[in-house]
């Protein structure tokens, strides 16, 4: 899930079946990089839970 606000973005991504990973990003953030890093982190989180 991706929400655009005045000052930036809120990005939420599932991390397995029991967790959600969230990130707050500035409005000038490179979203492609954010999604890539979050996907990697979500995989690691899903393995821990």
C-alpha distance matrix in Angstrom:
0.0 3.8 6.7 10.2 13.2 16.9 17.1 14.0 10.3 8.1 5.8 5.0 6.3 8.9 12.3 14.8 15.4 16.0 13.7 10.4 10.3 9.3 10.6 12.0 13.3 16.1 16.1 18.2 16.2 16.1 12.5 13.9 15.6 12.7 10.7 14.1 15.0 12.0 12.5 16.1 15.6 13.5 16.4 18.9 17.3 17.3 20.9 21.8 20.6
3.8 0.0 3.8 6.7 10.0 13.5 13.8 10.6 7.0 5.9 4.6 6.4 8.6 11.9 15.0 17.8 18.8 19.1 16.5 12.8 11.9 9.8 9.7 10.1 10.6 12.9 12.5 14.8 13.1 13.4 10.0 12.2 14.1 11.2 10.1 13.8 14.8 12.3 13.6 17.0 16.6 15.2 18.3 20.5 19.3 19.8 23.3 24.1 23.2
6.7 3.8 0.0 3.8 6.5 10.2 11.1 8.6 5.5 5.1 6.4 8.6 11.7 14.9 17.9 20.8 21.5 21.4 18.7 15.0 14.0 11.2 10.6 9.7 10.3 11.9 11.1 14.2 13.4 14.6 11.8 14.7 16.4 13.5 13.2 17.0 17.5 15.2 17.0 20.2 19.4 18.2 21.6 23.5 21.9 22.7 26.2 26.6 25.6
10.2 6.7 3.8 0.0 3.8 7.0 8.2 6.1 4.6 6.6 8.8 11.8 14.8 18.2 21.0 24.1 25.1 24.9 22.0 18.2 16.8 13.6 12.1 10.2 9.6 10.0 8.3 11.5 11.6 13.2 11.3 14.6 16.3 13.9 14.3 18.0 18.6 16.9 19.0 22.0 21.4 20.8 24.1 25.9 24.6 25.7 29.1 29.4 28.7
13.2 10.0 6.5 3.8 0.0 3.8 5.6 5.2 5.7 7.8 11.0 14.0 17.3 20.7 23.3 26.5 27.4 26.7 23.7 20.0 18.5 14.9 13.1 10.3 10.0 9.5 8.1 11.9 12.7 15.1 13.9 17.5 18.7 16.1 17.2 20.8 20.9 19.2 21.8 24.5 23.5 23.1 26.6 27.9 26.4 27.8 31.2 31.2 30.4
16.9 13.5 10.2 7.0 3.8 0.0 3.8 5.9 8.3 11.0 14.3 17.4 20.8 24.3 26.7 30.0 31.0 30.2 27.1 23.4 21.6 17.9 15.6 12.3 11.3 9.6 7.7 11.3 13.1 16.0 15.6 19.2 20.3 18.1 19.7 23.1 23.1 21.8 24.6 27.1 26.1 26.1 29.6 30.8 29.3 31.0 34.3 34.1 33.6
17.1 13.8 11.1 8.2 5.6 3.8 0.0 3.8 7.2 10.1 13.4 16.7 20.0 23.6 25.5 29.1 30.4 29.5 26.0 22.4 20.1 16.4 13.6 10.0 8.6 6.3 5.5 9.0 10.7 14.0 14.1 17.9 18.3 16.1 18.3 21.4 20.9 20.0 23.1 25.2 24.0 24.4 28.0 28.8 27.5 29.6 32.6 32.2 32.0
14.0 10.6 8.6 6.1 5.2 5.9 3.8 0.0 3.8 7.1 9.9 13.5 16.6 20.2 22.2 25.7 27.2 26.6 23.1 19.4 17.0 13.5 10.6 7.3 5.5 4.3 3.7 7.4 8.0 11.0 10.6 14.4 14.9 12.5 14.5 17.7 17.3 16.4 19.4 21.6 20.6 21.0 24.4 25.4 24.3 26.2 29.3 29.2 29.1
10.3 7.0 5.5 4.6 5.7 8.3 7.2 3.8 0.0 3.8 6.3 9.9 12.9 16.6 18.7 22.2 23.6 23.1 19.8 16.0 13.8 10.5 8.1 5.8 5.1 6.4 6.4 9.5 8.6 10.8 9.1 12.7 13.5 10.6 11.8 15.3 15.2 13.6 16.4 18.9 17.9 17.9 21.3 22.6 21.4 23.0 26.2 26.3 26.0
8.1 5.9 5.1 6.6 7.8 11.0 10.1 7.1 3.8 0.0 3.8 6.6 10.1 13.5 15.7 19.1 20.3 19.6 16.3 12.5 10.7 7.2 5.9 4.8 6.4 9.1 10.0 12.8 11.3 13.1 10.8 13.9 14.4 10.9 11.5 15.0 14.5 12.2 14.8 17.5 16.0 15.4 19.1 20.3 18.6 20.1 23.4 23.4 22.7
5.8 4.6 6.4 8.8 11.0 14.3 13.4 9.9 6.3 3.8 0.0 3.8 6.7 10.3 12.6 15.9 17.4 17.2 13.9 10.2 8.2 5.6 5.2 6.5 7.8 11.1 12.0 14.0 11.6 12.4 9.4 11.7 12.3 8.7 8.4 11.9 11.7 9.0 11.2 14.2 13.0 12.1 15.6 17.2 15.8 17.0 20.4 20.7 20.2
5.0 6.4 8.6 11.8 14.0 17.4 16.7 13.5 9.9 6.6 3.8 0.0 3.8 6.9 9.4 12.6 13.7 13.4 10.4 6.6 5.7 4.4 6.6 9.0 11.2 14.6 15.8 17.8 15.2 15.7 12.5 14.1 14.5 11.0 9.7 12.8 12.5 9.0 10.5 13.5 12.0 10.1 13.6 15.3 13.4 14.1 17.7 18.0 17.1
6.3 8.6 11.7 14.8 17.3 20.8 20.0 16.6 12.9 10.1 6.7 3.8 0.0 3.8 6.4 9.4 11.1 11.5 8.8 5.7 5.2 6.4 8.8 11.9 13.7 17.3 18.4 19.9 16.8 16.5 13.2 13.7 14.1 11.1 8.8 11.2 11.1 7.5 7.7 10.9 9.9 7.3 10.4 12.7 11.1 11.2 14.8 15.7 14.9
8.9 11.9 14.9 18.2 20.7 24.3 23.6 20.2 16.6 13.5 10.3 6.9 3.8 0.0 3.8 5.9 7.3 8.2 6.2 4.5 6.1 8.8 11.9 15.2 17.2 20.9 22.1 23.6 20.5 20.0 16.7 16.8 17.1 14.3 11.8 13.4 13.3 9.7 8.9 11.5 10.4 6.9 9.2 11.6 9.6 8.6 12.4 13.5 12.1
12.3 15.0 17.9 21.0 23.3 26.7 25.5 22.2 18.7 15.7 12.6 9.4 6.4 3.8 0.0 3.8 6.6 7.1 5.0 5.1 6.1 9.7 12.7 16.4 18.4 22.2 23.9 25.0 21.7 21.1 18.2 17.9 17.4 14.9 12.7 13.4 12.6 9.3 8.3 9.7 8.2 4.5 6.2 8.1 6.0 4.9 8.7 9.8 8.9
14.8 17.8 20.8 24.1 26.5 30.0 29.1 25.7 22.2 19.1 15.9 12.6 9.4 5.9 3.8 0.0 3.8 5.7 5.9 7.7 9.7 13.3 16.4 20.0 22.2 25.9 27.5 28.6 25.2 24.5 21.4 20.9 20.6 18.3 15.8 16.1 15.7 12.7 10.9 12.0 11.0 7.4 7.4 9.3 7.6 4.5 7.7 9.4 7.9
15.4 18.8 21.5 25.1 27.4 31.0 30.4 27.2 23.6 20.3 17.4 13.7 11.1 7.3 6.6 3.8 0.0 3.8 6.1 8.5 11.6 14.8 18.3 21.7 24.2 27.9 29.3 30.8 27.7 27.1 23.9 23.6 23.6 21.2 18.6 19.4 19.1 15.8 14.3 15.7 14.5 10.9 11.1 12.9 10.6 7.6 10.5 11.6 8.9
16.0 19.1 21.4 24.9 26.7 30.2 29.5 26.6 23.1 19.6 17.2 13.4 11.5 8.2 7.1 5.7 3.8 0.0 3.8 7.2 10.4 13.6 17.3 20.5 23.4 27.1 28.9 30.7 27.6 27.5 24.5 24.7 24.3 21.5 19.5 20.5 19.5 16.1 15.4 16.5 14.6 11.2 12.2 13.0 9.9 7.9 10.7 10.5 7.2
13.7 16.5 18.7 22.0 23.7 27.1 26.0 23.1 19.8 16.3 13.9 10.4 8.8 6.2 5.0 5.9 6.1 3.8 0.0 3.8 6.7 9.9 13.5 16.9 19.8 23.5 25.4 27.2 24.1 24.2 21.3 21.8 21.2 18.2 16.6 17.7 16.4 13.0 13.0 14.1 11.7 8.6 10.6 11.2 7.7 7.1 10.5 10.0 7.5
10.4 12.8 15.0 18.2 20.0 23.4 22.4 19.4 16.0 12.5 10.2 6.6 5.7 4.5 5.1 7.7 8.5 7.2 3.8 0.0 3.8 6.5 10.2 13.4 16.3 20.0 21.8 23.6 20.6 20.9 18.0 18.8 18.5 15.2 13.7 15.5 14.3 10.6 11.2 13.1 10.7 7.9 10.9 11.9 8.9 9.1 12.7 12.5 10.8
10.3 11.9 14.0 16.8 18.5 21.6 20.1 17.0 13.8 10.7 8.2 5.7 5.2 6.1 6.1 9.7 11.6 10.4 6.7 3.8 0.0 3.8 7.0 10.6 13.2 16.9 19.0 20.5 17.4 17.8 15.2 16.1 15.3 11.9 11.1 12.8 11.1 7.6 9.2 10.8 8.1 6.4 10.0 10.7 8.2 9.7 13.0 12.8 12.1
9.3 9.8 11.2 13.6 14.9 17.9 16.4 13.5 10.5 7.2 5.6 4.4 6.4 8.8 9.7 13.3 14.8 13.6 9.9 6.5 3.8 0.0 3.8 7.0 9.9 13.6 15.8 17.6 14.9 15.9 13.5 15.3 14.6 10.8 10.8 13.3 11.7 8.4 11.0 12.9 10.4 9.5 13.3 13.9 11.7 13.5 16.7 16.3 15.7
10.6 9.7 10.6 12.1 13.1 15.6 13.6 10.6 8.1 5.9 5.2 6.6 8.8 11.9 12.7 16.4 18.3 17.3 13.5 10.2 7.0 3.8 0.0 3.8 6.3 10.1 12.5 14.1 11.4 12.9 11.0 13.3 12.3 8.6 9.8 12.4 10.5 8.2 11.6 13.3 11.1 11.3 15.0 15.4 13.9 16.2 19.1 18.7 18.7
12.0 10.1 9.7 10.2 10.3 12.3 10.0 7.3 5.8 4.8 6.5 9.0 11.9 15.2 16.4 20.0 21.7 20.5 16.9 13.4 10.6 7.0 3.8 0.0 3.8 7.0 9.6 11.8 9.9 12.3 11.1 14.2 13.5 9.9 11.9 14.7 13.1 11.4 14.9 16.6 14.6 15.1 18.7 19.1 17.6 19.9 22.8 22.3 22.2
13.3 10.6 10.3 9.6 10.0 11.3 8.6 5.5 5.1 6.4 7.8 11.2 13.7 17.2 18.4 22.2 24.2 23.4 19.8 16.3 13.2 9.9 6.3 3.8 0.0 3.8 6.5 8.1 6.2 9.0 8.5 11.9 11.2 8.3 11.0 13.7 12.5 11.8 15.2 16.9 15.6 16.5 19.9 20.5 19.7 22.0 24.7 24.5 24.8
16.1 12.9 11.9 10.0 9.5 9.6 6.3 4.3 6.4 9.1 11.1 14.6 17.3 20.9 22.2 25.9 27.9 27.1 23.5 20.0 16.9 13.6 10.1 7.0 3.8 0.0 3.8 5.4 5.4 9.0 9.8 13.3 12.9 10.8 13.7 16.3 15.4 15.2 18.5 20.1 19.0 20.2 23.5 24.0 23.3 25.7 28.4 28.2 28.6
16.1 12.5 11.1 8.3 8.1 7.7 5.5 3.7 6.4 10.0 12.0 15.8 18.4 22.1 23.9 27.5 29.3 28.9 25.4 21.8 19.0 15.8 12.5 9.6 6.5 3.8 0.0 3.8 5.6 8.7 9.4 13.0 13.5 12.0 14.4 17.2 17.1 16.9 19.8 21.8 21.3 22.1 25.3 26.3 25.7 27.7 30.6 30.7 31.0
18.2 14.8 14.2 11.5 11.9 11.3 9.0 7.4 9.5 12.8 14.0 17.8 19.9 23.6 25.0 28.6 30.8 30.7 27.2 23.6 20.5 17.6 14.1 11.8 8.1 5.4 3.8 0.0 3.8 6.5 8.7 11.8 11.9 11.4 14.2 16.4 16.4 17.1 19.8 21.4 21.3 22.7 25.5 26.4 26.4 28.5 31.0 31.4 32.1
16.2 13.1 13.4 11.6 12.7 13.1 10.7 8.0 8.6 11.3 11.6 15.2 16.8 20.5 21.7 25.2 27.7 27.6 24.1 20.6 17.4 14.9 11.4 9.9 6.2 5.4 5.6 3.8 0.0 3.8 5.8 8.8 8.4 7.7 10.8 12.7 12.6 13.4 16.1 17.6 17.6 19.0 21.8 22.7 22.8 25.0 27.3 27.8 28.6
16.1 13.4 14.6 13.2 15.1 16.0 14.0 11.0 10.8 13.1 12.4 15.7 16.5 20.0 21.1 24.5 27.1 27.5 24.2 20.9 17.8 15.9 12.9 12.3 9.0 9.0 8.7 6.5 3.8 0.0 3.8 5.6 5.7 6.5 8.9 10.3 11.1 12.4 14.5 16.0 16.8 18.2 20.5 21.8 22.4 24.3 26.5 27.4 28.4
12.5 10.0 11.8 11.3 13.9 15.6 14.1 10.6 9.1 10.8 9.4 12.5 13.2 16.7 18.2 21.4 23.9 24.5 21.3 18.0 15.2 13.5 11.0 11.1 8.5 9.8 9.4 8.7 5.8 3.8 0.0 3.8 5.4 4.8 6.0 8.5 9.8 10.2 12.0 14.2 15.0 15.8 18.2 19.9 20.2 21.7 24.2 25.3 26.0
13.9 12.2 14.7 14.6 17.5 19.2 17.9 14.4 12.7 13.9 11.7 14.1 13.7 16.8 17.9 20.9 23.6 24.7 21.8 18.8 16.1 15.3 13.3 14.2 11.9 13.3 13.0 11.8 8.8 5.6 3.8 0.0 3.8 5.4 5.3 6.2 8.7 9.9 10.7 12.6 14.3 15.2 16.9 18.9 19.9 21.0 23.2 24.8 25.8
15.6 14.1 16.4 16.3 18.7 20.3 18.3 14.9 13.5 14.4 12.3 14.5 14.1 17.1 17.4 20.6 23.6 24.3 21.2 18.5 15.3 14.6 12.3 13.5 11.2 12.9 13.5 11.9 8.4 5.7 5.4 3.8 0.0 3.8 5.5 5.1 6.1 8.4 9.9 10.8 12.3 14.0 15.7 17.0 18.2 19.9 21.7 23.1 24.5
12.7 11.2 13.5 13.9 16.1 18.1 16.1 12.5 10.6 10.9 8.7 11.0 11.1 14.3 14.9 18.3 21.2 21.5 18.2 15.2 11.9 10.8 8.6 9.9 8.3 10.8 12.0 11.4 7.7 6.5 4.8 5.4 3.8 0.0 3.8 5.5 5.3 6.0 8.5 10.1 10.4 11.8 14.2 15.5 16.0 17.8 20.1 21.0 22.0
10.7 10.1 13.2 14.3 17.2 19.7 18.3 14.5 11.8 11.5 8.4 9.7 8.8 11.8 12.7 15.8 18.6 19.5 16.6 13.7 11.1 10.8 9.8 11.9 11.0 13.7 14.4 14.2 10.8 8.9 6.0 5.3 5.5 3.8 0.0 3.8 5.5 5.1 6.0 8.7 9.8 10.1 12.2 14.3 14.9 16.0 18.4 19.9 20.6
14.1 13.8 17.0 18.0 20.8 23.1 21.4 17.7 15.3 15.0 11.9 12.8 11.2 13.4 13.4 16.1 19.4 20.5 17.7 15.5 12.8 13.3 12.4 14.7 13.7 16.3 17.2 16.4 12.7 10.3 8.5 6.2 5.1 5.5 3.8 0.0 3.8 5.5 5.2 6.5 8.8 9.9 11.0 12.9 14.5 15.6 17.3 19.1 20.5
15.0 14.8 17.5 18.6 20.9 23.1 20.9 17.3 15.2 14.5 11.7 12.5 11.1 13.3 12.6 15.7 19.1 19.5 16.4 14.3 11.1 11.7 10.5 13.1 12.5 15.4 17.1 16.4 12.6 11.1 9.8 8.7 6.1 5.3 5.5 3.8 0.0 3.8 5.5 5.2 6.2 8.5 10.1 10.9 12.3 14.3 15.8 17.0 18.7
12.0 12.3 15.2 16.9 19.2 21.8 20.0 16.4 13.6 12.2 9.0 9.0 7.5 9.7 9.3 12.7 15.8 16.1 13.0 10.6 7.6 8.4 8.2 11.4 11.8 15.2 16.9 17.1 13.4 12.4 10.2 9.9 8.4 6.0 5.1 5.5 3.8 0.0 3.8 5.4 4.9 5.8 8.5 9.8 10.1 11.8 14.1 15.2 16.2
12.5 13.6 17.0 19.0 21.8 24.6 23.1 19.4 16.4 14.8 11.2 10.5 7.7 8.9 8.3 10.9 14.3 15.4 13.0 11.2 9.2 11.0 11.6 14.9 15.2 18.5 19.8 19.8 16.1 14.5 12.0 10.7 9.9 8.5 6.0 5.2 5.5 3.8 0.0 3.8 5.5 5.1 6.3 8.8 9.9 10.5 12.7 14.6 15.6
16.1 17.0 20.2 22.0 24.5 27.1 25.2 21.6 18.9 17.5 14.2 13.5 10.9 11.5 9.7 12.0 15.7 16.5 14.1 13.1 10.8 12.9 13.3 16.6 16.9 20.1 21.8 21.4 17.6 16.0 14.2 12.6 10.8 10.1 8.7 6.5 5.2 5.4 3.8 0.0 3.8 5.5 5.3 6.6 8.9 10.1 11.2 13.0 14.9
15.6 16.6 19.4 21.4 23.5 26.1 24.0 20.6 17.9 16.0 13.0 12.0 9.9 10.4 8.2 11.0 14.5 14.6 11.7 10.7 8.1 10.4 11.1 14.6 15.6 19.0 21.3 21.3 17.6 16.8 15.0 14.3 12.3 10.4 9.8 8.8 6.2 4.9 5.5 3.8 0.0 3.8 5.4 5.1 6.2 8.6 10.0 10.8 12.6
13.5 15.2 18.2 20.8 23.1 26.1 24.4 21.0 17.9 15.4 12.1 10.1 7.3 6.9 4.5 7.4 10.9 11.2 8.6 7.9 6.4 9.5 11.3 15.1 16.5 20.2 22.1 22.7 19.0 18.2 15.8 15.2 14.0 11.8 10.1 9.9 8.5 5.8 5.1 5.5 3.8 0.0 3.8 5.4 5.0 6.0 8.6 9.9 10.6
16.4 18.3 21.6 24.1 26.6 29.6 28.0 24.4 21.3 19.1 15.6 13.6 10.4 9.2 6.2 7.4 11.1 12.2 10.6 10.9 10.0 13.3 15.0 18.7 19.9 23.5 25.3 25.5 21.8 20.5 18.2 16.9 15.7 14.2 12.2 11.0 10.1 8.5 6.3 5.3 5.4 3.8 0.0 3.8 5.5 5.2 6.4 8.9 10.3
18.9 20.5 23.5 25.9 27.9 30.8 28.8 25.4 22.6 20.3 17.2 15.3 12.7 11.6 8.1 9.3 12.9 13.0 11.2 11.9 10.7 13.9 15.4 19.1 20.5 24.0 26.3 26.4 22.7 21.8 19.9 18.9 17.0 15.5 14.3 12.9 10.9 9.8 8.8 6.6 5.1 5.4 3.8 0.0 3.8 5.5 5.2 6.6 9.1
17.3 19.3 21.9 24.6 26.4 29.3 27.5 24.3 21.4 18.6 15.8 13.4 11.1 9.6 6.0 7.6 10.6 9.9 7.7 8.9 8.2 11.7 13.9 17.6 19.7 23.3 25.7 26.4 22.8 22.4 20.2 19.9 18.2 16.0 14.9 14.5 12.3 10.1 9.9 8.9 6.2 5.0 5.5 3.8 0.0 3.8 5.4 5.1 6.4
17.3 19.8 22.7 25.7 27.8 31.0 29.6 26.2 23.0 20.1 17.0 14.1 11.2 8.6 4.9 4.5 7.6 7.9 7.1 9.1 9.7 13.5 16.2 19.9 22.0 25.7 27.7 28.5 25.0 24.3 21.7 21.0 19.9 17.8 16.0 15.6 14.3 11.8 10.5 10.1 8.6 6.0 5.2 5.5 3.8 0.0 3.8 5.4 5.4
20.9 23.3 26.2 29.1 31.2 34.3 32.6 29.3 26.2 23.4 20.4 17.7 14.8 12.4 8.7 7.7 10.5 10.7 10.5 12.7 13.0 16.7 19.1 22.8 24.7 28.4 30.6 31.0 27.3 26.5 24.2 23.2 21.7 20.1 18.4 17.3 15.8 14.1 12.7 11.2 10.0 8.6 6.4 5.2 5.4 3.8 0.0 3.8 5.7
21.8 24.1 26.6 29.4 31.2 34.1 32.2 29.2 26.3 23.4 20.7 18.0 15.7 13.5 9.8 9.4 11.6 10.5 10.0 12.5 12.8 16.3 18.7 22.3 24.5 28.2 30.7 31.4 27.8 27.4 25.3 24.8 23.1 21.0 19.9 19.1 17.0 15.2 14.6 13.0 10.8 9.9 8.9 6.6 5.1 5.4 3.8 0.0 3.8
20.6 23.2 25.6 28.7 30.4 33.6 32.0 29.1 26.0 22.7 20.2 17.1 14.9 12.1 8.9 7.9 8.9 7.2 7.5 10.8 12.1 15.7 18.7 22.2 24.8 28.6 31.0 32.1 28.6 28.4 26.0 25.8 24.5 22.0 20.6 20.5 18.7 16.2 15.6 14.9 12.6 10.6 10.3 9.1 6.4 5.4 5.7 3.8 0.0
